[in-house]
């Protein structure tokens, strides 16, 4: 009904009430008529039977039925009466009359609504004694007691004719109803037409107006409200037409303006393109400027630091040594600032790479503590770290960048803390699954709300007065945040002014394919008692000692019942800057008296030699710094419990020189190429002190000339030189096929990765970062010592040549590093750390069929394998280079797959275990 038209709804509303009313009335009157017909039949039959009964009295009494039969024959002619029976007192029928006329069959409709039946009516025939009296006096009343029933009149009546009357009545009623319905429908149609026609006209007009035919008009001929509506529709159409014309005019105007704007936009886009190009050039220029500035600033710094180290190794007075220390510290601070600026530049330009490899978290934390502990010791600040035992020991991460972030955060905590402690916790992140959380809590100056809002802004510190008081560029936190985001983690902090701060970082817990074995432990689970007055220190030491299997008990006070000492065989004193030494001495005496066989160890924040001597004199068996590496603390406890004396690390006296002459260096010729005379002089002194035959060149042209006149084993090449830089100089030297082929090592202040690739492409064998120092030179020369007199296709020849199917040879690695075990391990780990990235570059170049790029990448890997003991991979890479030269693509398919397999095998190899196994066999 919702979708019906207005006309249908009007017809329905007009017809329903009238139809309903007429149907109710007709039904009522029809029912009354039918009921009256039925009642008439009944009353007529009762009347007839009551009239026959007195007449039949005489016939029964006299036995003469002729007269009665004649009279009843007239009655039975009534079409409704079918039978009359006169029955005497004995029940005998003395007279029976029947109507022999049968009713004709009726139609189906009659049979559907009506059924013929016969009705029986009875009346007793009563004999009464009627006394006669004077007619003037009227009839005497009849005594009912004198009446008696002498018979019965039985009358049968058919309702056939009554039903016919009813059928006629129903037919008339139906015809009347139909007539009324037709009349009402005609009236409803006429009325609906008068209402719906104007509405239809309005609808059609509105459709045309909606379709845009605004010239449409209606003839106002509808009555009343519809006429008013037609009028306003015409008015609306007129206004819409006016508005459309106005809108079209405005559109034309705006189109012209838009066209003009588009033309201006095209001009601006062109200007933006130019500006973008200028910005890219400026960015590139900035990177080049930073690289050049890095080189220019590092060049004099290298000289300052190098000669400072030489001075530190000479005999100096205390005042001179203080001056030298100030110069060294200032230079290193300046170098740190330069590195921060370069880091932020590389991050912003997207050129800082995150190298993912096995990251030993304990080793990282030990390194950070070793670096920063002297600073905290100078300020008498407790530096404590707690490594939760549920934390994985090794994860896949960039260990160098993680150490850089932690060094910055912990260094800041030390910088802004005047007293108290720095507490570092390494644990699984309680808020995120598969993440590790590093929390650094200090008792420093804290931050106000306003200072916190700008904390991570570059070149900004909380307060300019802080910069003046504590120093720094304000880049550390910005770099740390960007680095940790690049590593997939997050950084945050909580702080209260004058109450300290807690900085935290999260790191994804990516499982390493080479998980580190659990830390060593004590099999017999010795019982130990730890004395520690600082709760944070106590928690950290307790966690560490329990991870090794010690049955540790803790006490925050030195007041203890001597009877409780008997159950322990090891006593550990964690000594802070605020502990009372006299109380410690007194307790040591009690322990020695009660348990003479027990061992006593001190883990002290105080490293002053006089203080440690005093502890020894008090009866403490062994002492070790709180900031020592975990493995050293374990070794000390293990040796103490086993009564084995472990040699302590030797402290080098700064008044003596560490530049011992290397007897193997006297036959090696080194050329140093640098346009800075300070660097030349420094390198010459360092190399000469080591026993090398050293020559210098101040330009690329001079270096080429000297190489043509003399054979050199090593060339230390500066990259940025006027006229002819280090790249061009190296290319010319390589093109002249000097025999034997010299090892060329780039020494540069430029930290950008593309510069390293550029140096390797030019033909250099390695790239190292300035400043030049004795340790760097010794490492480089040891690394390359065994590649003397080799050609470009030759492989270093160690004393023991491993089978070319060997994945890795620890023996050969140590020989390649001149028996420097630590150097061999570090070089191997550095090589393996970059393998995945190098292999990916080879696969990408091969899949894209970029043979020049593939040749460059394979050549880089070939050069790297020459210094590491990976015979199987080295053989495959050499064969791959040969296949590229011959454009043997079928051979390349197999070789690239084999290189990938060999790299995967190396990545899954536990290098430390192989080194340990070899060293065990040798020992």
QUIBELMO-V57153 format. One record per residue. N is the residue number from 0. RES is the residue in one small letter. SS is DSSP state (A for helix, B for strand, O for the rest). OMEGA is omega in degrees with one decimal (none if undefined). Layout:
n:res:ss:omega
N:RES:SS:OMEGA
N:RES:SS:OMEGA
//
This chain:
n:res:ss:omega
0:x:O:-179.5
1:x:O:-177.0
2:x:O:179.2
3:x:O:175.8
4:x:O:179.8
5:x:A:-178.0
6:x:A:179.2
7:x:A:-179.2
8:x:A:177.8
9:x:A:178.9
10:x:A:-179.2
11:x:A:-179.0
12:x:A:-179.8
13:x:A:-174.0
14:x:A:-172.6
15:x:A:-178.5
16:x:A:-177.9
17:x:A:179.1
18:x:A:-179.5
19:x:A:-178.5
20:x:A:-177.8
21:x:A:179.6
22:x:A:178.9
23:x:A:-178.2
24:x:A:-179.2
25:x:A:178.8
26:x:A:-179.1
27:x:A:-177.1
28:x:A:177.5
29:x:A:179.0
30:x:A:179.4
31:x:A:-179.2
32:x:A:179.3
33:x:A:-179.7
34:x:A:179.9
35:x:A:178.0
36:x:A:179.2
37:x:A:-179.4
38:x:A:179.3
39:x:A:179.3
40:x:A:-178.0
41:x:A:-177.4
42:x:A:178.7
43:x:A:-179.6
44:x:A:178.9
45:x:A:-179.8
46:x:A:-178.9
47:x:A:-176.6
48:x:A:179.5
49:x:A:178.7
50:x:A:-178.2
51:x:A:-172.6
52:x:A:-179.7
53:x:A:-178.4
54:x:A:-176.3
55:x:A:-177.7
56:x:A:-176.9
57:x:A:-177.2
58:x:A:179.6
59:x:A:-175.9
60:x:A:-174.8
61:x:A:-177.4
62:x:O:179.3
63:x:O:-175.8
64:x:O:-177.7
65:x:A:-178.9
66:x:A:-178.9
67:x:A:-178.5
68:x:A:179.6
69:x:A:-179.6
70:x:A:-177.4
71:x:A:178.3
72:x:A:177.0
73:x:A:-178.0
74:x:A:-174.4
75:x:A:175.4
76:x:O:175.6
77:x:O:-171.9
78:x:O:-179.2
79:x:O:-174.3
80:x:B:-178.8
81:x:B:-177.3
82:x:B:173.0
83:x:B:178.8
84:x:B:174.2
85:x:B:-174.8
86:x:B:-178.7
87:x:B:-175.2
88:x:O:-178.5
89:x:O:178.7
90:x:O:179.6
91:x:O:178.2
92:x:B:-176.4
93:x:B:179.5
94:x:B:179.0
95:x:B:179.7
96:x:B:-175.6
97:x:B:176.1
98:x:O:-175.3
99:x:O:178.7
100:x:O:179.3
101:x:O:178.8
102:x:O:177.9
103:x:O:179.9
104:x:O:-178.9
105:x:O:-178.5
106:x:O:-176.4
107:x:A:-179.1
108:x:A:177.7
109:x:A:-178.2
110:x:A:-178.8
111:x:A:-174.2
112:x:A:-171.5
113:x:O:176.8
114:x:O:-179.7
115:x:O:176.6
116:x:O:177.2
117:x:B:-178.6
118:x:B:-178.7
119:x:B:179.1
120:x:B:-179.3
121:x:B:177.8
122:x:B:178.8
123:x:B:173.6
124:x:B:-172.6
125:x:B:175.6
126:x:B:-179.0
127:x:O:172.8
128:x:O:-178.5
129:x:O:177.3
130:x:O:178.3
131:x:O:179.8
132:x:O:-178.8
133:x:O:-179.4
134:x:A:179.0
135:x:A:179.3
136:x:A:-178.8
137:x:O:-179.1
138:x:O:175.4
139:x:O:178.5
140:x:O:-178.2
141:x:O:178.8
142:x:O:-177.6
143:x:A:-179.7
144:x:A:-179.3
145:x:A:-179.3
146:x:O:176.4
147:x:B:-177.8
148:x:B:-178.5
149:x:B:179.6
150:x:B:-176.8
151:x:B:172.5
152:x:B:-179.1
153:x:B:-176.0
154:x:B:176.4
155:x:B:-175.5
156:x:B:175.8
157:x:B:179.5
158:x:O:-176.1
159:x:A:-178.1
160:x:A:176.2
161:x:A:178.8
162:x:A:178.0
163:x:A:176.7
164:x:A:178.7
165:x:A:179.3
166:x:A:178.1
167:x:A:179.6
168:x:A:-179.7
169:x:A:179.4
170:x:A:178.9
171:x:A:-178.8
172:x:A:179.6
173:x:A:179.5
174:x:A:178.7
175:x:A:179.8
176:x:A:-179.9
177:x:A:178.5
178:x:A:179.3
179:x:A:-179.6
180:x:A:178.7
181:x:A:-179.3
182:x:A:-179.7
183:x:A:180.0
184:x:A:179.8
185:x:A:178.9
186:x:A:-178.5
187:x:A:178.5
188:x:A:-178.6
189:x:A:-179.6
190:x:A:-177.5
191:x:A:179.2
192:x:A:-179.7
193:x:A:-179.1
194:x:A:-172.4
195:x:A:-177.3
196:x:A:176.0
197:x:A:-179.9
198:x:A:177.2
199:x:A:177.9
200:x:A:177.4
201:x:A:-178.7
202:x:A:180.0
203:x:A:179.9
204:x:A:-179.9
205:x:A:176.7
206:x:A:179.9
207:x:A:178.4
208:x:A:178.8
209:x:A:179.0
210:x:O:176.4
211:x:O:178.6
212:x:O:-174.2
213:x:O:177.5
214:x:O:-179.7
215:x:O:177.5
216:x:O:179.0
217:x:O:170.8
218:x:O:-176.1
219:x:O:179.0
220:x:O:-179.8
221:x:O:-178.5
222:x:O:167.1
223:x:A:-171.7
224:x:A:179.8
225:x:A:176.1
226:x:A:177.2
227:x:A:179.9
228:x:A:176.9
229:x:A:179.3
230:x:A:-176.9
231:x:A:173.5
232:x:A:175.7
233:x:A:-179.5
234:x:A:178.9
235:x:A:179.4
236:x:A:179.4
237:x:A:-179.7
238:x:A:177.4
239:x:A:178.4
240:x:A:178.2
241:x:A:-179.2
242:x:A:179.0
243:x:A:178.4
244:x:A:178.5
245:x:A:179.7
246:x:A:178.3
247:x:A:177.8
248:x:A:179.2
249:x:A:178.6
250:x:A:177.4
251:x:A:-179.9
252:x:A:-179.3
253:x:A:177.5
254:x:A:177.0
255:x:A:179.8
256:x:A:179.7
257:x:A:177.6
258:x:A:178.1
259:x:A:179.2
260:x:A:178.6
261:x:A:177.6
262:x:A:177.5
263:x:A:179.9
264:x:A:177.0
265:x:A:178.2
266:x:A:-179.9
267:x:A:176.9
268:x:A:177.0
269:x:A:177.4
270:x:A:177.9
271:x:A:177.0
272:x:A:178.6
273:x:A:179.6
274:x:A:178.5
275:x:A:178.1
276:x:A:178.2
277:x:A:-179.4
278:x:A:178.4
279:x:A:177.4
280:x:A:178.9
281:x:A:178.0
282:x:A:177.6
283:x:A:178.5
284:x:A:178.5
285:x:A:178.5
286:x:A:178.0
287:x:A:179.6
288:x:A:179.0
289:x:A:178.4
290:x:A:179.4
291:x:A:179.0
292:x:A:177.0
293:x:A:-179.5
294:x:A:-176.0
295:x:A:-179.9
296:x:A:-179.5
297:x:A:-178.3
298:x:A:176.3
299:x:A:178.5
300:x:A:177.8
301:x:A:177.6
302:x:A:-178.8
303:x:A:-177.6
304:x:A:-178.9
305:x:A:-179.8
306:x:A:175.0
307:x:A:177.3
308:x:A:177.4
309:x:A:178.9
310:x:A:179.2
311:x:A:-179.6
312:x:O:-179.7
313:x:O:179.4
314:x:O:-177.5
315:x:O:171.9
316:x:O:-179.2
317:x:A:179.7
318:x:A:178.4
319:x:A:179.6
320:x:A:175.9
321:x:A:179.3
322:x:A:-179.2
323:x:A:179.1
324:x:A:178.7
325:x:A:179.3
326:x:A:-178.9
327:x:A:-179.7
328:x:A:-179.1
329:x:A:-179.3
330:x:A:-179.9
331:x:A:174.7
332:x:A:178.2
333:x:A:177.7
334:x:A:177.9
335:x:A:178.6
336:x:A:179.0
337:x:A:180.0
338:x:A:177.7
339:x:A:180.0
340:x:A:178.2
341:x:A:178.3
342:x:A:-178.4
343:x:A:177.4
344:x:A:179.8
345:x:A:178.6
346:x:A:-178.0
347:x:A:-179.5
348:x:A:178.9
349:x:O:-177.5
350:x:O:177.9
351:x:O:-175.8
352:x:O:172.9
353:x:O:-178.2
354:x:O:-177.6
355:x:O:177.0
356:x:B:178.2
357:x:B:-177.8
358:x:B:177.5
359:x:B:-173.4
360:x:A:178.7
361:x:A:178.7
362:x:A:178.1
363:x:A:-179.4
364:x:A:177.7
365:x:A:179.4
366:x:A:-179.9
367:x:A:179.8
368:x:A:179.3
369:x:A:-179.2
370:x:A:-170.5
371:x:A:-176.7
372:x:A:177.3
373:x:A:-179.8
374:x:A:179.7
375:x:A:178.5
376:x:A:179.0
377:x:A:-179.7
378:x:O:-178.2
379:x:O:178.7
380:x:O:178.1
381:x:B:178.9
382:x:B:-170.7
383:x:B:171.1
384:x:B:-176.1
385:x:B:-179.9
386:x:B:-178.2
387:x:O:-174.8
388:x:O:177.2
389:x:O:-178.7
390:x:O:177.2
391:x:O:-177.9
392:x:O:-176.5
393:x:B:174.7
394:x:B:174.5
395:x:B:-179.0
396:x:B:175.0
397:x:O:-174.8
398:x:A:-178.0
399:x:A:-178.9
400:x:A:176.8
401:x:A:178.0
402:x:A:178.3
403:x:A:180.0
404:x:A:-178.5
405:x:A:177.6
406:x:A:179.9
407:x:A:-176.5
408:x:A:-179.6
409:x:A:176.5
410:x:A:176.0
411:x:A:179.7
412:x:A:178.2
413:x:A:-177.2
414:x:A:-174.0
415:x:O:177.1
416:x:O:-178.5
417:x:O:178.8
418:x:O:179.5
419:x:O:-173.3
420:x:B:169.4
421:x:B:-174.5
422:x:B:-179.1
423:x:B:179.1
424:x:B:174.9
425:x:B:-173.1
426:x:B:171.8
427:x:B:-177.6
428:x:O:-179.5
429:x:O:-175.9
430:x:O:-177.0
431:x:O:177.0
432:x:O:179.7
433:x:O:172.7
434:x:B:176.8
435:x:B:-175.6
436:x:B:173.8
437:x:B:-179.5
438:x:B:178.6
439:x:B:-178.3
440:x:B:179.1
441:x:B:176.4
442:x:O:-174.1
443:x:O:-170.1
444:x:O:179.8
445:x:O:-176.4
446:x:O:173.3
447:x:O:-179.1
448:x:A:-179.2
449:x:A:179.6
450:x:A:-178.6
451:x:A:-174.9
452:x:A:-176.9
453:x:O:-171.6
454:x:O:-174.9
455:x:O:178.2
456:x:O:-178.4
457:x:O:178.3
458:x:O:-176.9
459:x:O:169.2
460:x:O:-174.2
461:x:O:-176.4
462:x:O:-179.9
463:x:A:177.0
464:x:A:177.1
465:x:A:178.6
466:x:A:-179.2
467:x:A:-175.7
468:x:A:-173.0
469:x:A:-179.2
470:x:O:178.8
471:x:O:-178.1
472:x:O:-174.1
473:x:O:-179.3
474:x:O:-170.9
475:x:A:-177.9
476:x:A:177.9
477:x:A:178.6
478:x:A:-178.7
479:x:A:-179.9
480:x:A:-179.6
481:x:A:179.9
482:x:A:-177.3
483:x:A:175.2
484:x:A:176.3
485:x:A:179.6
486:x:O:177.2
487:x:O:-179.6
488:x:O:-178.4
489:x:B:-179.1
490:x:B:178.0
491:x:B:-178.4
492:x:B:170.1
493:x:B:-176.0
494:x:B:173.1
495:x:B:-177.6
496:x:O:179.3
497:x:O:179.7
498:x:O:177.3
499:x:B:-175.6
500:x:B:171.2
501:x:B:174.2
502:x:B:-179.7
503:x:B:172.0
504:x:B:174.7
505:x:B:-178.1
506:x:B:178.5
507:x:B:178.4
508:x:O:179.5
509:x:O:-176.0
510:x:B:177.0
511:x:O:175.5
512:x:O:178.2
513:x:O:-176.4
514:x:O:179.7
515:x:O:178.0
516:x:O:-179.4
517:x:O:179.3
518:x:O:179.8
519:x:O:-178.6
520:x:O:178.7
521:x:O:-175.0
522:x:O:-174.0
523:x:O:176.8
524:x:O:180.0
525:x:O:179.0
526:x:B:-177.8
527:x:B:177.8
528:x:B:-177.7
529:x:B:174.2
530:x:B:-178.3
531:x:B:-177.3
532:x:O:-177.8
533:x:O:-175.4
534:x:A:-178.8
535:x:A:178.0
536:x:A:179.7
537:x:A:179.7
538:x:A:-178.5
539:x:A:-179.0
540:x:A:179.5
541:x:A:178.8
542:x:A:-178.5
543:x:A:-176.4
544:x:A:178.7
545:x:A:177.2
546:x:A:178.0
547:x:O:176.2
548:x:O:177.3
549:x:O:173.1
550:x:B:-168.6
551:x:B:170.7
552:x:B:-172.7
553:x:B:174.4
554:x:B:-179.7
555:x:O:-176.3
556:x:O:176.7
557:x:O:176.2
558:x:O:-175.9
559:x:O:178.8
560:x:O:-179.1
561:x:A:-178.9
562:x:A:-179.4
563:x:A:-176.5
564:x:A:-173.1
565:x:A:-173.6
566:x:A:-174.7
567:x:O:177.9
568:x:O:178.3
569:x:B:178.1
570:x:B:-177.1
571:x:B:177.0
572:x:B:172.7
573:x:B:-170.9
574:x:B:177.1
575:x:O:-178.0
576:x:O:-173.5
577:x:O:-179.4
578:x:O:179.0
579:x:O:-177.0
580:x:A:-178.1
581:x:A:178.5
582:x:A:178.3
583:x:A:178.9
584:x:A:-178.6
585:x:A:179.8
586:x:A:177.0
587:x:A:177.8
588:x:A:178.6
589:x:A:179.9
590:x:A:179.7
591:x:A:-179.3
592:x:A:-175.6
593:x:A:-177.5
594:x:O:-175.3
595:x:O:-176.5
596:x:O:-177.6
597:x:O:177.7
598:x:B:-177.9
599:x:B:179.6
600:x:B:173.3
601:x:B:171.9
602:x:B:-164.8
603:x:B:171.2
604:x:O:-178.8
605:x:O:-176.9
606:x:O:178.4
607:x:O:-174.8
608:x:A:179.8
609:x:A:179.3
610:x:A:-179.9
611:x:A:176.5
612:x:A:179.1
613:x:A:176.6
614:x:A:178.3
615:x:A:-179.8
616:x:A:-179.6
617:x:A:177.5
618:x:O:177.4
619:x:O:-173.4
620:x:O:-177.5
621:x:B:176.5
622:x:B:176.8
623:x:B:-179.0
624:x:B:174.8
625:x:O:-175.8
626:x:O:175.8
627:x:O:178.8
628:x:O:-176.2
629:x:A:-178.2
630:x:A:177.8
631:x:A:177.8
632:x:A:177.7
633:x:A:-179.0
634:x:A:179.5
635:x:A:179.7
636:x:A:-179.0
637:x:A:-179.4
638:x:A:179.1
639:x:A:179.0
640:x:A:-178.0
641:x:A:-177.6
642:x:O:176.7
643:x:O:-178.8
644:x:O:178.8
645:x:O:-179.7
646:x:O:178.8
647:x:O:178.6
648:x:O:-177.5
649:x:O:176.6
650:x:O:-176.9
651:x:O:177.2
652:x:O:-175.9
653:x:O:-179.9
654:x:O:179.4
655:x:O:-177.4
656:x:O:176.0
657:x:O:-176.9
658:x:O:179.3
659:x:O:-179.9
660:x:O:177.1
661:x:O:-176.6
662:x:A:179.8
663:x:A:-174.7
664:x:A:-172.8
665:x:O:179.9
666:x:O:-177.4
667:x:O:-179.4
668:x:B:-176.2
669:x:B:174.5
670:x:B:177.8
671:x:B:-178.3
672:x:B:-179.6
673:x:O:179.4
674:x:O:179.7
675:x:O:-174.0
676:x:A:179.1
677:x:A:179.1
678:x:A:178.0
679:x:A:-177.6
680:x:A:-179.6
681:x:A:-179.4
682:x:A:179.6
683:x:A:-179.3
684:x:A:-178.3
685:x:A:-178.0
686:x:A:178.8
687:x:A:178.0
688:x:A:177.4
689:x:A:176.0
690:x:O:-179.8
691:x:O:170.7
692:x:B:-168.2
693:x:B:171.4
694:x:B:-178.2
695:x:B:174.7
696:x:B:-176.0
697:x:O:178.9
698:x:O:179.2
699:x:A:-179.9
700:x:A:179.6
701:x:A:179.7
702:x:A:179.2
703:x:A:179.6
704:x:A:-178.2
705:x:A:178.5
706:x:A:179.0
707:x:A:-176.5
708:x:A:-173.6
709:x:O:176.5
710:x:O:178.4
711:x:O:175.2
712:x:O:-178.3
713:x:B:171.7
714:x:B:174.3
715:x:B:-168.1
716:x:B:170.7
717:x:B:-175.7
718:x:O:-174.5
719:x:O:177.5
720:x:O:178.8
721:x:O:178.6
722:x:O:-179.6
723:x:O:-176.7
724:x:O:-176.2
725:x:A:179.6
726:x:A:-178.4
727:x:A:178.4
728:x:A:-179.6
729:x:A:-179.7
730:x:A:-179.4
731:x:A:179.1
732:x:A:-179.2
733:x:A:-179.1
734:x:A:-176.1
735:x:O:171.9
736:x:O:178.1
737:x:O:176.6
738:x:O:-2.3
739:x:O:-176.8
740:x:O:-179.5
741:x:O:172.9
742:x:B:-177.9
743:x:B:-178.5
744:x:B:178.7
745:x:B:172.6
746:x:B:-173.2
747:x:B:173.5
748:x:O:-175.9
749:x:O:-176.2
750:x:O:-175.5
751:x:O:-173.0
752:x:A:-177.4
753:x:A:176.8
754:x:A:177.0
755:x:A:177.7
756:x:A:179.7
757:x:A:179.3
758:x:A:179.9
759:x:A:178.3
760:x:A:179.7
761:x:A:178.2
762:x:O:178.8
763:x:O:-176.0
764:x:O:-178.5
765:x:B:177.8
766:x:B:178.0
767:x:B:-175.3
768:x:B:172.8
769:x:O:8.7
770:x:O:178.0
771:x:O:172.9
772:x:O:-175.4
773:x:A:-179.0
774:x:A:179.7
775:x:A:-178.4
776:x:A:179.6
777:x:A:179.1
778:x:A:-178.7
779:x:A:-175.8
780:x:A:175.3
781:x:A:-178.6
782:x:A:-173.9
783:x:A:-172.3
784:x:A:-172.9
785:x:A:176.7
786:x:A:177.6
787:x:O:175.2
788:x:O:176.0
789:x:O:173.1
790:x:O:-175.9
791:x:O:-178.8
792:x:O:-179.1
793:x:O:-180.0
794:x:O:176.9
795:x:O:-175.0
796:x:O:175.5
797:x:O:-178.0
798:x:O:-179.7
799:x:O:-179.0
800:x:O:-179.4
801:x:O:174.8
802:x:O:-177.3
803:x:O:171.9
804:x:O:-179.1
805:x:O:179.7
806:x:O:179.9
807:x:O:179.9
808:x:O:178.4
809:x:A:-179.2
810:x:A:-179.3
811:x:A:179.4
812:x:A:179.7
813:x:A:178.5
814:x:A:178.2
815:x:A:179.6
816:x:O:178.1
817:x:O:176.8
818:x:O:174.6
819:x:O:-172.1
820:x:A:-179.3
821:x:A:178.0
822:x:A:179.0
823:x:A:178.7
824:x:A:-177.3
825:x:A:179.7
826:x:A:179.9
827:x:A:-179.9
828:x:A:177.1
829:x:A:179.4
830:x:A:-177.8
831:x:A:180.0
832:x:A:-179.3
833:x:O:-175.3
834:x:A:-176.3
835:x:A:-179.4
836:x:A:179.4
837:x:A:-180.0
838:x:A:177.7
839:x:A:178.7
840:x:A:178.1
841:x:A:179.9
842:x:A:-179.6
843:x:A:179.6
844:x:A:-178.6
845:x:A:-179.7
846:x:A:179.6
847:x:O:-179.9
848:x:O:176.8
849:x:O:-172.9
850:x:A:177.1
851:x:A:178.4
852:x:A:178.2
853:x:A:179.2
854:x:A:179.9
855:x:A:-178.4
856:x:A:179.4
857:x:A:178.2
858:x:A:176.6
859:x:A:179.5
860:x:A:177.4
861:x:A:179.1
862:x:A:-179.5
863:x:A:-178.4
864:x:A:-178.2
865:x:O:-176.5
866:x:O:-179.6
867:x:O:-174.5
868:x:O:178.9
869:x:O:-172.3
870:x:A:-176.4
871:x:A:179.6
872:x:A:179.8
873:x:A:179.9
874:x:A:-179.6
875:x:A:-177.7
876:x:A:177.5
877:x:A:178.4
878:x:A:-180.0
879:x:A:177.1
880:x:A:179.4
881:x:A:179.0
882:x:A:178.2
883:x:A:178.9
884:x:A:-179.0
885:x:A:-176.3
886:x:O:179.2
887:x:O:-174.2
888:x:A:178.3
889:x:A:178.0
890:x:A:-179.7
891:x:A:179.9
892:x:A:-177.6
893:x:A:-175.7
894:x:A:179.8
895:x:A:177.2
896:x:A:179.2
897:x:A:177.0
898:x:A:178.5
899:x:A:179.2
900:x:A:-178.6
901:x:A:177.4
902:x:A:178.0
903:x:A:178.9
904:x:A:178.9
905:x:A:-179.7
906:x:A:-179.4
907:x:O:-177.1
908:x:O:176.8
909:x:O:-174.9
910:x:A:-179.0
911:x:A:-179.7
912:x:A:178.9
913:x:A:176.6
914:x:A:-179.1
915:x:A:-179.9
916:x:A:179.3
917:x:A:-179.1
918:x:A:176.8
919:x:A:178.8
920:x:A:-179.2
921:x:A:-178.7
922:x:O:none
//
